[in-house]
Amino acid sequence: MSFGQGGPGWGPGDQQTPDWAALADASATRNRRRKWLYIGGGALATAAVVAVVATVIVTAGSKDDGKSASALPSPPALPSDSAHPQPSFSKVAPPPPPNPHDFISDAKKDTAPLSVDTLFPGKSLTAGDRTYTKGATARTANCASATRGSLGSTLTADGCDQVFRATYVRDGVAVTIGVATFPTEAKALHAKQQAGIGLAPLAGSGVPGFCDGGHAVCRNLFNSYGRYAYFSISGYTNGKSVTKDDKNAFAAGDDLAEFTFRQIVARGQSEAQAAATAPAG
């Protein structure tokens, strides 16, 4: 069997045996051409895709830049007037609260009920760990009758209205406390300055006589606040004299004086509060 002239790859001297080397070279050449074609085509395709993507990005960006501001929703319009009334504040400062001292400094303002029971309520008085039992009480419009010595004339000269007295006792020490009222603070202050010794002790209701003008020494205190002047006399019910180092007698007088002062202050506070809460009219 014979073959005609073959194409490339057949040797010139032997028509029956292929030229394998030539065939291998030809195949390699064809493969290299196809490879470069594939590489070149892929590169071109990649470049084309990149160009398209870049074009899309640039185009999209230009569209957003042109419409981004107008695409945002506009802020809601705030109402210029409200249907509800707005609060208003007065430019006038409110008046200051009443001063309690003003009420107990003038008889025209000091109009709350006043009696022995409002000044000295209850049947006893407790100060710290000390409890005093209340004895006799009295009220008189004849101020001089509740005194002895020069105190009576002093109270009368300064226009004393009345004197309230109450006696307390503890461990054999009795104290009579007296409160005199005046039309004004100035009158009460003058009476205190001129007072000295002179409140008459008040016995009775379980309290025997004390400081009755005998030889026993008693302790006297006096002070004033507002239109009130208050006095006290302390002594032993057995006739013993009070000495400078007598803690029991001194404590009793101080306790009763402090209690009376607080009662007068509380009176002014109560009247001021009532005036502040009273309806205007």
C-alpha positions in Angstrom: 0.0 0.0 0.0 1.5 3.3 -0.9 0.6 6.8 0.2 0.9 10.0 -1.8 3.1 12.9 -0.7 2.1 13.8 2.8 2.0 17.2 4.4 4.5 18.4 7.0 5.9 15.8 9.2 6.8 13.3 6.8 10.5 12.8 6.1 11.8 13.3 2.5 13.7 10.1 2.4 11.3 7.8 4.0 7.7 8.0 3.0 6.7 5.0 5.3 8.0 6.5 8.6 6.7 9.8 10.0 9.1 12.5 10.9 8.2 12.7 14.6 10.5 15.5 15.4 9.0 17.7 12.6 5.5 16.8 13.8 6.4 17.7 17.4 7.8 21.1 16.3 4.7 21.8 14.3 2.4 20.8 17.1 4.4 23.0 19.5 4.2 26.0 17.2 0.4 25.6 16.9 0.0 25.3 20.6 2.0 28.4 21.2 -0.1 30.4 18.7 -3.3 29.3 20.4 -1.9 30.1 23.8 -1.0 33.6 22.9 -4.3 34.0 21.2 -6.1 32.9 24.4 -3.9 35.2 26.5 -4.3 38.1 24.2 -8.0 37.6 23.9 -8.4 37.3 27.7 -6.4 40.5 28.2 -8.5 42.3 25.7 -11.6 41.0 27.3 -10.4 42.0 30.8 -9.5 45.4 29.6 -12.9 45.8 28.0 -14.7 44.7 31.2 -12.6 47.1 33.4 -13.4 49.9 31.0 -17.1 49.1 31.1 -17.2 48.9 34.9 -15.2 52.2 35.2 -17.7 53.8 32.8 -20.6 52.6 34.9 -19.0 53.8 38.1 -18.2 57.2 36.7 -21.7 57.6 35.2 -23.4 56.5 38.4 -21.3 58.8 40.4 -22.1 61.7 38.2 -25.8 61.0 38.5 -25.6 60.8 42.4 -23.6 64.0 42.6 -26.2 65.8 40.6 -29.2 64.5 42.5 -28.0 63.7 46.0 -28.9 67.1 47.5 -32.3 67.2 45.8 -33.1 63.6 46.6 -32.9 64.1 50.4 -36.3 64.8 52.1 -36.7 68.4 53.3 -37.0 69.0 57.1 -40.5 69.3 58.5 -41.6 72.9 58.9 -42.0 73.9 62.6 -45.2 75.5 63.6 -44.9 79.2 64.2 -47.9 79.3 66.6 -49.0 76.8 69.1 -52.6 75.9 69.8 -51.8 75.6 73.5 -51.2 78.8 75.6 -47.6 79.3 76.7 -46.8 79.8 80.4 -46.2 83.4 81.4 -44.1 84.5 84.4 -44.7 87.6 86.4 -41.8 90.1 86.5 -42.9 91.2 90.0 -41.1 89.4 92.8 -43.4 87.8 95.4 -43.5 89.4 98.8 -41.3 88.0 101.5 -42.9 85.7 104.0 -44.1 87.4 107.3 -41.5 87.7 110.0 -42.7 85.9 113.2 -41.0 88.5 115.4 -43.2 91.2 113.9 -46.3 89.5 115.3 -45.1 89.2 118.9 -43.6 92.7 118.9 -46.9 94.7 118.5 -50.2 94.1 120.3 -52.1 95.2 117.2 -50.6 92.2 115.3 -50.4 89.7 118.2 -54.1 88.8 118.2 -54.0 85.0 118.7 -55.7 83.7 121.9 -53.5 84.1 125.0 -54.0 82.4 128.4 -52.2 80.5 131.1 -53.0 77.3 129.2 -51.6 78.4 125.9 -48.4 79.6 127.6 -48.0 76.7 130.0 -50.0 73.7 128.6 -50.3 70.2 130.2 -49.7 69.0 133.7 -45.9 68.7 133.5 -42.9 69.9 131.7 -39.9 67.8 130.5 -36.5 69.3 129.7 -33.9 66.7 128.8 -34.0 64.0 131.5 -35.7 66.3 134.0 -39.5 66.3 134.5 -41.3 69.1 136.5 -44.8 68.9 137.8 -47.0 71.9 137.3 -48.6 73.4 140.4 -50.7 76.5 140.7 -51.4 79.0 137.9 -52.8 82.5 137.8 -53.6 85.4 135.5 -54.1 89.0 136.5 -54.6 92.4 134.8 -53.3 94.1 138.0 -49.7 93.5 137.1 -48.3 95.0 140.4 -50.3 92.4 142.4 -48.1 89.6 140.9 -44.9 91.3 142.1 -43.2 92.6 145.2 -40.8 95.3 145.6 -40.2 97.8 142.9 -41.1 95.5 140.0 -44.8 96.4 140.3 -44.3 100.1 139.7 -42.0 99.4 136.8 -44.5 97.2 135.1 -47.3 99.7 135.7 -45.2 102.6 134.3 -44.4 100.7 131.1 -48.0 99.9 130.4 -48.2 96.2 131.5 -51.4 94.7 130.3 -51.5 91.4 132.3 -49.2 88.9 134.1 -49.5 85.1 133.7 -47.8 82.9 136.3 -47.3 79.1 136.7 -45.3 77.2 139.3 -43.4 73.9 138.7 -41.6 71.7 141.2 -39.1 68.9 141.1 -37.0 67.2 143.9 -37.9 69.9 146.4 -37.0 72.8 144.1 -40.0 75.1 143.1 -39.9 77.7 140.3 -42.5 80.3 139.6 -42.4 81.7 136.0 -44.2 85.0 135.2 -45.0 86.5 131.8 -46.0 90.1 131.5 -47.3 91.6 128.2 -46.9 95.1 126.9 -48.2 97.1 124.0 -44.9 97.2 122.2 -41.4 95.6 122.2 -39.8 98.8 123.5 -42.0 98.8 126.6 -41.2 95.2 127.4 -37.4 95.8 126.9 -37.5 98.8 129.3 -39.4 96.8 131.9 -36.7 94.1 131.7 -33.9 96.6 132.1 -35.5 98.1 135.2 -36.9 94.9 136.7 -34.3 93.5 139.1 -35.9 91.2 141.8 -39.6 91.3 142.3 -41.7 88.4 141.0 -43.9 87.0 143.7 -43.7 83.2 144.1 -47.0 81.3 143.6 -47.7 78.4 145.9 -50.6 76.0 146.0 -51.9 72.9 144.1 -49.5 70.7 146.0 -46.6 73.1 146.2 -45.9 74.5 149.6 -44.7 78.1 150.2 -41.2 79.0 149.1 -39.1 82.1 148.9 -41.8 83.8 151.0 -39.7 86.7 152.3 -37.9 84.8 155.0 -34.2 84.3 155.4 -33.8 81.8 152.5 -31.9 83.0 149.4 -33.6 82.4 146.1 -32.5 82.8 142.5 -34.2 85.4 140.2 -34.1 85.6 136.4 -35.6 88.1 133.9 -35.5 88.6 130.2 -37.7 89.8 127.3 -38.6 88.9 123.7 -41.0 90.9 121.5 -43.6 92.5 123.6 -43.2 89.9 126.4 -41.1 90.2 129.5 -40.6 87.1 131.6 -39.3 86.6 135.1 -38.7 83.6 137.4 -37.9 82.9 141.0 -36.4 79.6 142.2 -36.0 78.2 145.7 -36.3 75.2 148.0 -39.7 74.3 149.5 -38.0 73.3 152.8 -36.5 76.8 153.3 -33.0 75.9 152.2 -31.0 78.7 150.5 -29.8 78.5 146.9 -26.0 78.7 146.6 -23.8 79.6 143.6 -22.9 76.0 143.1 -26.5 74.6 143.4 -26.9 72.7 140.2 -30.5 71.6 140.9 -31.9 75.1 141.6 -30.0 76.7 138.7 -31.1 74.0 136.2 -34.7 74.4 137.3 -34.7 78.2 136.7 -32.9 77.8 133.3 -35.2 75.1 132.1 -38.3 77.2 132.8 -36.9 80.3 131.3 -35.9 78.4 128.1 -39.3 76.8 127.9 -41.1 80.2 128.2 -38.9 81.7 125.5 -39.6 78.9 123.1 -43.4 79.2 123.8 -43.2 82.9 122.9 -41.2 82.2 119.7 -43.7 79.4 118.7 -46.5 81.9 119.1 -45.0 84.3 116.6 -44.3 81.4 114.1 -47.9 80.2 114.3 -49.3 83.7 113.7 -46.9 84.3 110.8 -47.9 81.0 109.2 -51.6 81.8 109.6 -51.0 85.2 107.9 -49.1 83.6 105.0 -51.8 81.1 104.2 -54.8 83.4 104.7 -56.7 84.1 101.5 -56.1 87.6 100.0 -58.9 90.0 100.5 
